[in-house]
Amino acid sequence: MSLPLRIEIMQRETIKPSSPTPLALRSLKLSLLDQFMPITHIAMVLFYPRNGNDTDHLGKAKETSLRLKTSLSEALTLFYPFAGRLKDNSSIECDDHGAEYIEARIHCIFSDILRKPDNAVLKQLLPAAISDAGITSRDSQLLVQASFFDCGGVAIGVGLSHKIADTATLASFMKCWAATTRSSSTEVITSPVFMGASIFPQMDLPIPILPLDLIQGQSVLKRFVFEAPKITALRAKAISASVPNPTRVESVTALIWKCAMSASRSNLGVPRKTVLSLTVNIRKRLVPALPDSYGGNFVGRISARVEDHDDLELQGIVSRIRKNLTEFGEHYAKITQGDDISLAICKTVEDFENMAMSTDIDYYNFTSWCNFELYDADFGWGKPTWLGPVLTVELKNVMCLIDTGDGDGIEAWISLSPEDMALFESNKELLEFSAANPSVSV
């Protein structure tokens, strides 16, 4: 797909909650975990094919856009912090400022973009402010762009501030917004709960924040798809006495990490220590466990390490990941029942910052969007044909995993240095289990 897209902005509007936020909820304290997050956005684009045989695409677009705006206003009443503004690094001013909404026309056909999905193209389907280097804490926390194609297809681009939400919260919001758009009387919408600060209290001490520039640098971002049958074979290969039942995410993560390490070592000409950092949803790992309706940032990070003299066997790498996941769960269960929870979390963040800054360690940052049911975002015209995460800042050694549409496969968006990517994408073991950026069937 050639750049840039032919985009015509039809409308810009600020969507406010349909009902004013009660005075008692006008100021929301950020949790300690929220405070750690940089001022950036979690971003994705969802693609929906033409609905029905209607050829009046312009009239249909106006009708659809009105429905989206109306339902967005209603959804913001429940997700009221999304319509607020970041006051400082301690609270959200829930003043009903609103979410930014853009309606755009895309003068190409739907399949052009999905033939070979490309991050640079997907970024154009997001509001420009999301990837704007001048973004400030006073900007909108939620930005939406509804893009209508000449063929009748629709793409919905969403960017949500990471200061107030993780991917699980974004998934809950998308399902709520979609259900509200469908206007089904039988739909049960679970109201979100924003009480993170009561579980992870704020600190008066300076908050260490892992700046994005630690992992910024020249990089190449590519997409690889692991279909369900290939993952079944990969899981069978990863089985060992210590991990007789490796999961989809463990197996794919281990293979990607193995191939990335191999590429780095080949380019350097010497073995090198590496650390895998994997984002983990901690809601179910706390004691007591929290429901998915708890909004905000409830994420932690595990770290698995491979020393320079270690062999890069898939089974051993999976075992390291599983061991660290198990220890991570036990660790959070303990610290949430202790008195030093804030200091313990700060120590963990400081450790990760030191590893990311180290010049003698390869640091790989993995995040998984799997099992969040993002494909359930049906606005009344069916589930999305395809959806993809969007990396709005150029980062190196970053990997994002997301479910395929059938829920059984995994798509991996992988960012490496140009030198490492050249070796990584030609790795025979990687290509045995994945396909490099295949077309999306429309």
FITI-214141 format. One record per atom (N, C-alpha, C): residue in one letter; x, y, z. Coordinates in steps of 0.1 Angstrom, whole numbers, plus 5000, padded with zeros to 4 digits. Atoms other than C-alpha are relative to their C-alpha. Example, Ala and Ser with C-alpha at 12.3 -4.5 7.8 and 13.67 -1.06 7.14 Angstrom:
FITI-214141
A500949885000 A512349555078 A500950125000 S499149895000 S513749895071 S499250115008 
//
This chain:
FITI-214141
M500849885000 M500050005000 M500950125000 S499249885001 S501550334989 S499650105011 L500249894990 L501950625013 L500150144992 P501050014989 P500350855021 P498649964995 L501450025004 L496650765021 L499450134996 R500849885004 R494251005004 R498950015011 I501049984989 I492351115035 I499450145000 E500849884999 E489651375037 E499350015014 I500649994987 I488751495072 I498650074998 M501449955002 M484951555072 M499550085013 Q500549934987 Q484451655109 Q500949975011 R499350024987 R486251705142 R499050055010 E501049974990 E484151705173 E500549955014 T499750054986 T484651675211 T498749945005 I501150074995 I482251415225 I500050005015 K500149994985 K481151475261 K499149885005 P500950104994 P479451215284 P498650054999 S501449965002 S475751205279 S499450055013 S500449954987 S475251265316 S501250055008 P498949954993 P477451485338 P500649915011 T499450084990 T479951315361 T499650065014 P500349954987 P478751345397 P501250075007 L499049924993 L480651585419 L501049915008 A499150084992 A481951305441 A501049924992 L499050075008 L483751145412 L500850094991 R499349905009 R485251465397 R501549995001 S498550014999 S488751385409 S500349865003 L499650144998 L490251045405 L501449995002 K498650024997 K493450955422 K500649894991 L499350115007 L495950765400 L500649905010 S499350104992 S497250445414 S501550014998 L498550005002 L500950385419 L500449954987 L499750065013 L500950175388 L499750104989 D500349895010 D499250455368 D501150105000 Q499049905000 Q501850695380 Q501349964993 F498850045007 F504650485365 F499950014985 M500250015015 M503150495330 M500450134994 P499649885008 P504550745304 P498750064994 I501149935006 I502250995288 I500049964985 T500150065013 T501550785257 T498649934998 H501350065003 H498550605241 H500249854996 I500250135005 I497550245237 I499150024987 A500749975013 A496450245200 A499749884992 M500350115009 M494750005176 M499050054990 V501049975010 V492650005145 V499249874997 L500950115003 L489649785138 L499350024987 F500549995013 F488449705103 F498749934999 Y501350065002 Y484849635094 Y499650014985 P500450005014 P483649535059 P498750074998 R501349945003 R480649695041 R498949925006 N501150074994 N477449625059 N498850004990 G501250015009 G474749495035 G500450044986 N499849975014 N474349584999 N499750144996 D500349865002 D473649955003 D501150064993 T498949935008 T475550154976 T500150155004 D499949864996 D474850494992 D501050015012 H499050004989 H478150495011 H500150135007 L499949874994 L478050865018 L498950015011 G501150004991 G474650845034 G500149915011 K499850104989 K475450535053 K501150045010 A498949954991 A478650695066 A499550105010 K500549904991 K476750985080 K499149945011 E500850074990 E474250755097 E500849925010 T499150084991 T476950535111 T500850095010 S499249914991 S479050825124 S499150065011 L500849954990 L476050965142 L499749905011 R500250114990 R475350635159 R501249985009 L498750024992 L479050605169 L500150115010 K499849894991 K479050955184 K499050005012 T501150014989 T475750905203 T500449895010 S499750114990 S476850575218 S501350025007 L498849964994 L480350705225 L499750095012 S500449914989 S478750985246 S499449925012 E500650084989 E476750725265 E501049915007 A499050084994 A479750495271 A500950085009 L499249924992 L481750785284 L499450035014 T500649984987 T479250825312 T500449905010 L499550114991 L480350485326 L501550025001 F498549995000 F484050535316 F500450155001 Y499949854999 Y484050895329 Y501450055001 P498649955000 P487850925335 P500550024986 F499549995014 F488350885297 F499650144994 A500449875005 A486551215292 A500650125008 G499349904991 G488751395318 G501350044994 R498749955004 R492151545317 R501049975012 L498950034990 L495451455335 L500350145006 K499749874993 K495851725362 K501550015003 D498550014997 D499351615372 D500249855001 N499850155000 N500951275379 N499449945012 S500650064988 S498651205408 S498549994998 S501550015001 S495051255395 S499550044986 I500749965012 I492651285366 I498850095004 E501149904998 E490351585366 E498849954991 C501150065008 C487051415355 C498950124998 D500849885002 D485551745342 D499150004988 D500950015012 D483651605312 D500650084988 H499449945011 H486151765289 H499649944987 G500450075012 G485351495264 G501149934993 A499050075008 A486951265239 A500050064986 E499949945013 E488151375205 E499549904990 Y500550095010 Y486251225175 Y500250074986 I499749965013 I487251255139 I499349914990 E500650085011 E485251145109 E500850034987 A499149985011 A487351085078 A499549914988 R500250085012 R486950965042 R501349954995 I498750065005 I489650725029 I499749974985 H500250025014 H489850734991 H500849894994 C499550135006 C490850374984 C499149895004 I500950114996 I489350034988 I500649935012 F499750074987 F489349835020 F501149904999 S499050115001 S491449545007 S501450054997 D498649955003 D494349774997 D500850005012 I499249994987 I495349825033 I500349865006 L499950134993 L494749465044 L500849904991 R499250095009 R496649315015 R501449975007 K498750024993 K499949375034 K499950115011 P500149904989 P499149555068 P501450065003 D498849934998 D501749815075 D499850115011 N500149914989 N502250015107 N499950154996 A500049875005 A502950335088 A498750044994 V501349975006 V499650315070 V498950005011 L500950014989 L497750215101 L500050135009 K499949884992 K499050525119 K499150114994 Q500849905006 Q497150735094 Q498549995002 L501450024997 L493850585105 L499850035015 L500249954987 L494450735140 L500050155000 P499949854999 P493951095151 P501450045001 A498649965001 A497151275144 A500650035013 A499449964987 A497551395180 A500649885008 I499550124992 I498151035192 I501549984997 S498650025002 S501551025175 S500750134999 D499449875000 D502251395179 D501050015011 A498949994990 A505551455197 A499750105010 G500349894991 G504051765213 G498949975009 I501250034992 I501351575232 I500350045015 T499849954987 T500851715267 T498949935009 S500950064990 S499051605299 S498650064999 R501349945001 R496151845291 R499249964988 D500850055012 D495151675259 D499049895004 S501050104998 S492251435256 S500649875003 Q499650144996 Q492651095272 Q499649904990 L500550095010 L490650925245 L499850074986 L500249945014 L490850995207 L499549894991 V500650095009 V488850825180 V499950054986 Q500249965014 Q488850835142 Q499249894993 A500950095008 A486050675122 A500350034985 S499649985014 S487350625086 S499249924991 F500950075009 F484950545058 F500649994987 F499350035013 F486350385027 F499050014988 D500949995012 D485050424991 D499249884998 C500750125002 C484050064991 C498949975010 G501150024990 G481750105021 G500649945013 G499450054988 G484149955047 G500350115010 V499849904990 V484850125080 V501249965008 A498950034990 A488050145102 A499850105011 I500149924987 I487850265138 I501350005007 G498749984993 G491050395152 G499850065013 V500149964986 V491350435189 V501350015007 G498949984992 G493950575211 G499650045014 L500449974986 L493650575249 L501250025009 S498849974992 S496050725274 S500449895009 H499550104992 H498250475291 H500050045015 K500049964986 K498150685323 K498849955007 I501350044993 I494550575330 I499549864996 A500550135005 A494250235313 A501049914995 D499250105007 D495849915302 D499249944989 T500750065012 T494849695273 T498749935005 A501250064995 A492349505294 A498950105002 T501049894998 T490549835303 T499550054986 L500449965014 L490649935266 L499049904994 A500950105005 A489049605257 A498650015006 S501349984993 S486249655283 S499350124994 F500649885006 F485649995269 F499449984986 M500450025014 M485449885233 M498749915000 K501250095000 K482949605242 K498850085005 C501149924995 C480849855262 C499550104989 W500449915010 W480850115234 W499349934988 A500650075011 A480049855208 A498649955004 A501350044995 A477149715229 A499050115000 T500949884999 T475750065234 T499650044986 T500449975014 T475850115196 T499049914995 R501050105005 R473949795190 R498650035006 S501349964993 S471249925215 S499249885002 S500850124997 S470249575224 S499550005014 S500749994987 S467749565253 S500449885009 T499650124992 T469149225263 T501450005004 E498549994998 E472749345265 E500250045015 V499649974986 V474249335300 V501450075000 I498749925000 I476949605304 I500450015014 T499449994987 T479149575334 T500750145002 S499449874997 S479949915349 S501549985005 P498650014996 P483749965353 P500150065014 V499749964987 V485250025387 V501450074999 F498749935000 F488050285391 F500550025014 M499549994986 M489650215425 M501449955002 G498650054999 G493250135417 G500850065011 A499249934989 A494550395442 A499849945014 S500350064987 S492850205470 S500849875002 I499250135000 I494849885461 I501550034999 F498649965002 F498150055450 F500150145003 P500049864996 P498350375470 P501250084994 Q499049925006 Q500250665457 Q501250025010 M498849974991 M503750765471 M500350154999 D499549865000 D505051095482 D501450014995 L498650005005 L508550985471 L500050024985 P499949995015 P509751065436 P499749874993 I500450125007 I508250815412 I501049974989 P499250045011 P510750635390 P499249964988 I500750035012 I509450625354 I500949954990 L499250065010 L510850405327 L499750094987 P500249925012 P511250665299 P500049934987 L500050075013 L510450565263 L501350014993 D498849995008 D513750695251 D501049905004 L499150114997 L515450405268 L499949894990 I500250105010 I514050175242 I499750064986 Q500249945013 Q513850425213 Q501349984992 G498950025009 G516150385183 G499649954987 Q500350045013 Q516350295147 Q499549865000 S500550145000 S514249985141 S499149984988 V500950055011 V512249785116 V498849925007 L501250074994 L508649675126 L499449914989 K500650095009 K507249365109 K499049915007 R501150094995 R504249135113 R500249864996 F499950155003 F504348755116 F498749945006 V501350064995 V501248535119 V500349855002 F499950144996 F501248205137 F498649945000 E501350065001 E498148005126 E499949895010 A500350104990 A496447765150 A500749864998 P499350135001 P497847435135 P501550015002 K498649984998 K501347575135 K500350025015 I499849984985 I500947685172 I499949865007 T500150144994 T499847325180 T501349934999 A498750075002 A503047195165 A501150065008 L498949934992 L505147455182 L499849975015 R500250044986 R503547375216 R500549865002 A499550144999 A504347005210 A501550005001 K498650005000 K507947095203 K500650065013 A499549934988 A508147315235 A499749925013 I500350084988 I506847035259 I501349955006 S498950054992 S509246935286 S499549945013 A500450064987 A509146755320 A499650115009 S500449894991 S508947095338 S498850074995 V501249945006 V506347235314 V499349914990 P500750105009 P504146955300 P498950064992 N501149945007 N501447205289 N500350144996 P499749865003 P503047515274 P498850074993 T501149925006 T500447785264 T500450054987 R499749935013 R500147955231 R501050115001 V499249884998 V501648275244 V501449975004 E498650044995 E504548105262 E500849944988 S499350065011 S505447905231 S500450104989 V499749905010 V505248185206 V501050105005 T499149914994 T507048425230 T501449945000 A498750064999 A509848175235 A500749994986 L499450015013 L510348115198 L500550144995 I499649875004 I510448485190 I501350055007 W498949964992 W512848555218 W501349924996 K498950085005 K515048265207 K500650054987 C499549965013 C515248385171 C500650145001 A499549874999 A515848745182 A501449995007 M498750024994 M518748635205 M501049954990 S499150065010 S520248425177 S500450114990 A499649905010 A520148725153 A501050105007 S499149914993 S521748955179 S501449945002 R498750074997 R524548705188 R500749984987 S499450015013 S525248645151 S500650134995 N499549875004 N525649015144 N501150055008 L499049964991 L527749075174 L501349924999 G498850095001 G529948775168 G500349935014 V499750064986 V529848685206 V498749985007 P501250024992 P527348545230 P499750135009 R500449884993 R525448815250 R498949975010 K501150024991 K523248825281 K498750074994 T501349945005 T519548895273 T499049985011 V501150004990 V516548975294 V498650024992 L501449995005 L512848915284 L499250075010 S500949944992 S510449155299 S498649984995 L501350045005 L506849035296 L498950065009 T501149934993 T503749245306 T499049895004 V500950094995 V501349055328 V498850075006 N501249954994 N497749125337 N499949945015 I499950054987 I497749105375 I498649995008 R501350004994 R493949125382 R499749865007 K500350134995 K493648745387 K501149955009 R498850054992 R497048715405 R500050075014 L500049944987 L496148945434 L499149915009 V500850074990 V494648815466 V499350105009 P500950085009 P491748845465 P500150054986 A499949965015 A491548845427 A499050114997 L500849895005 L489949135409 L499249964988 P500750035013 P487249115382 P500650094989 D499549935012 D488049235347 D499450144999 S500649875001 S485749535353 S500850115007 Y499249904993 Y488449705374 Y500850074990 G499349925010 G489749985352 G501250075005 G498749944996 G493150145352 G501149914995 N498950085003 N496549995350 N500249895011 F499850114991 F496749655367 F501049904992 V499050085007 V499949525350 V501350005008 G498750024995 G503249395362 G500949944989 R499050055009 R506349265345 R500849895006 I499150114996 I508148935347 I501350034992 S498749995007 S511848915337 S500649865000 A499350125002 A513448605323 A501350034994 R498749965004 R517148605318 R500749884993 V499150105006 V519548405295 V501450065001 E498649964999 E523248425303 E500749984986 D499350015013 D525848455275 D500449864997 H499550145003 H526948095279 H498849904999 D501150095001 D523447945279 D499649964986 D500550055013 D522147725251 D498650064997 L501249945004 L519147865232 L499049894995 E501050115003 E516847555233 E498650055004 L501349954998 L513147625230 L499449955013 Q500650064988 Q512147385258 Q500550085013 G499449934989 G514547555282 G499550155001 I500549865000 I513347905272 I498650005006 V501450014995 V509747805278 V500049985015 S499950034986 S510747665312 S500350135008 R499749884993 R512347995322 R498850105001 I501249915000 I509248195312 I499049955010 R501050064991 R506947955331 R500550025015 K499549984986 K509147965362 K499950145005 N500249864996 N509148345362 N498650045002 L501449984999 L505448355357 L499549955013 T500450064987 T504948125387 T500550095012 E499449924989 E507248325409 E499450145000 F500749865001 F505648655397 F498749995008 G501350014993 G502248535409 G500149995015 E499850024985 E503548425443 E500550145006 H499449874995 H505448765446 H498950105002 Y501049904999 Y502348975439 Y499049965011 A500950044990 A500148765462 A500650045014 K499449974987 K502648835490 K500050155002 I499849864997 I503349205485 I498750085001 T501349944998 T499649295482 T499449985014 Q500550034986 Q499149155517 Q501050065010 G499049944991 G502249335531 G499850155002 D500049864997 D502849685544 D500950084991 D499149935008 D505549775519 D499749984985 I500450035014 I503649725487 I500650114990 S499549895008 S504650075473 S501549994997 L498550015001 L508350035480 L500449874992 A499750125008 A508349675466 A499850024985 I500349975014 I506749795433 I501150094995 C499049915004 C509150085431 C501449934997 K498850085002 K512049845435 K500049924987 T500250085012 T510749625407 T500250094988 V499949915011 V510449925384 V501450054998 E498649965000 E513950045393 E500949894994 D499250115005 D515349705385 D499949994984 F500250015015 F513749705350 F500750124993 E499349895005 E515050055344 E501549984998 N498650035000 N518549945352 N500449904989 M499750105011 M518349645328 M499850074987 A500249935013 A516949865300 A501150094997 M498949905003 M519750115304 M501449934998 S498850075000 S522449845306 S500549994985 T499450015014 T524849845276 T500549874997 D499550135003 D525849485280 D498949895001 I501250095000 I522349335280 I499150034989 D501049985009 D519949285252 D498649995007 Y501349994992 Y516549385266 Y498850004990 Y501250025009 Y513349265248 Y498750025008 N501249964993 N510049415258 N498849944993 F501250075005 F507049175252 F498850055007 T501349984994 T503449255257 T499049924992 S501050095006 S500449025250 S498650065001 W501449965000 W497049145240 W499049884998 C500850125002 C495848785237 C499049985011 N501150034991 N492648665254 N499250115006 F500849884996 F491149015258 F498750014992 E501350005008 E488348935233 E499850134993 L500149875008 L489049245212 L499149984988 Y500950025012 Y487249085183 Y498550005003 D501450004996 D484049095203 D499450144998 A500549865002 A483649475194 A499250004988 D501050005011 D480549435173 D499150125002 F500849884999 F478949775167 F498649994993 G501350025006 G475949625150 G500149954985 W499850045014 W477449535116 W501049885000 G499150125000 G479449225127 G501350035007 K498749994994 K482749155143 K501050054990 P499049955009 P485849315128 P500649894992 T499350105009 T487449145098 T501449985005 W498650004995 W490849235113 W500250125009 L499649884992 L492349455139 L501549985003 G498650014997 G495849545147 G500550115010 P499549904991 P497849725174 P500850104991 V499249905008 V499650045162 V501150065009 L498949954993 L503050145174 L500250154995 T500049865004 T503050525174 T501450075002 V498749954998 V506650575185 V501049894996 E499150105004 E509650405170 E500849955012 L499350074989 L510950155196 L500749884995 K499350115004 K513449885193 K499849885010 N500250124991 N513249525207 N498749995007 V501350004995 V509549555212 V499249904992 M500850105007 M507149275205 M498550005006 C501450004995 C503249275207 C499349894994 L500750115004 L501248965205 L498550035001 I501449985000 I497548965196 I499349884993 D500850115006 D494848705188 D499750024985 T500649995014 T493948625152 T498550005002 G501549984999 G490248665144 G499349875005 D500750124995 D489448295151 D500349975015 G499750014986 G490948335186 G501049895003 D499150114997 D493348035182 D501450034995 G498749975004 G496248185163 G500550135007 I499449884994 I498548475172 I500750084989 E499249915008 E499848775153 E501050065008 A498949944992 A503148915164 A500650114992 W499449885006 W504349265156 W501350025007 I498750014995 I508049265161 I500950114995 S499149895003 S510449565162 S501449965004 L498650024998 L514249505159 L500850104992 S499149925008 S517249685147 S500049954986 P499950055014 P517649665109 P500949884998 E499050115001 E520649445113 E499449875005 D500550134994 D518949195136 D498749954992 M501250055007 M515649195116 M500449934987 A499650075013 A517549095084 A500349855003 L499850144996 L518648775102 L498849935006 F501150064993 F515548725123 F498949954989 E501150045010 E513048725093 E500449894991 S499550115008 S515148465075 S500349875008 N499850124991 N515348225105 N499149894996 K500850115005 K514247885093 K499049955010 E500950054990 E512747785126 E498850095002 L501149905000 L510648105127 L499149984989 L500850015012 L509448055092 L499349864999 E500750134999 E508547685100 E498750025007 F501249994992 F505847805124 F499250134997 S500749875002 S504848155111 S500150044985 A500049945013 A504148345079 A500250155001 A499649865000 A505648695072 A498950084993 N501049905005 N502848955069 N499149944989 P500950055010 P500248745050 P498850094998 S501149925003 S497248915034 S498849965010 V501250034992 V494048945055 V498849984990 S501150035009 S491048785038 S498850095003 V501149914998 V488149025033 V498749944996 
//
